[in-house]
């Protein structure tokens, strides 16, 4: 679409795989090497608005993180809203490809490299006539997949992608590999993929620093009322613990979990006190009643956030679990940690060479 600009596609076969963080980190590395970088997304799904203009929150984050001056609405020209999908399903024509092509042409005009971030998988967006696969073929872009390693099924997904992309697949990065899985992945998964002609540029271990959620994100997920700790909304929670056992066992369990959120009934004063005696970042108290004033006063004195929700503990757990592992990168400290880990665990020079980028 722009012969003077190199398209560099970052895709995945699963959602929440780390594409935004990888795009941001590689963008910074390329800027350090003197390249002029552009960025766009095939599909925007984390929707926000400025007046009547819709834009993608992740695109806005990368725009700011990389210091890009392009209009954010052009960086995510196709916004996948419920209303849009409903209208297409009812027969309305929508040409996402033309919107994508026009935006890419405009954004890439003065760039050396265009980083293009794909959707959750290669097919998402077909209903609106644009998908990662369509974009990759149209751009003839070398593609790096970043996929979370959950089990051996990811191998099938990667091999399927190789069949679809052919020599456009430069290679893959396996992300979020647990400590217990690292040896198996290194000794079995990576050698197997490479025997099948798929280059593996690295294996990034799972880390709580990148997957942690803030107290604010928990509050928003459960729709709770803050009873204390308003100044601690940006504190990070690494573990979620349910206080549904007797206090003696609860205390033993709480001691093992650092920087945690404890979910328990507002009537469980014994569990709340036990939580306050350990490394607790916030309390999520459930039920129609408010916590005991003495217990609440203690939390307030310690400036520990207390979030009260009126529904039951099981529903509250479900709402919090819905954001664990699905939290979008929104903090500079996460970028710095990601930069450090990608530099350490990914063969970045090999990756750049594979997609056609030469170090200046």
Secondary structure by P-SEA (a helix, b strand, c coil): ccccbbbbbbccccccccaaaaaaaaaaaaaaaccbbbbbbcccccccccccbbbbaaaaaaaaaacccccccccccccccaaaaaaaaacccccaaaaaaaaaaaaaccccbbbbbbcccccccccccccaaaaaaaaccbbbbbbbbccaaaaaaaaaaaaaccccccccccccccccaaaaaaacaaaaaaaaccccccccccccccccccaaaaaaaaccccccccccccccccbbbbccccaaaaaaaaaaccbbbbbccccaaaaaaaaaaccccbbbbbccccccaaaaaaaaaaccbbbbbcccaaaaaaaaaaaccccccccaaaaaaaaaaaacccaaaaaaaaaccccc
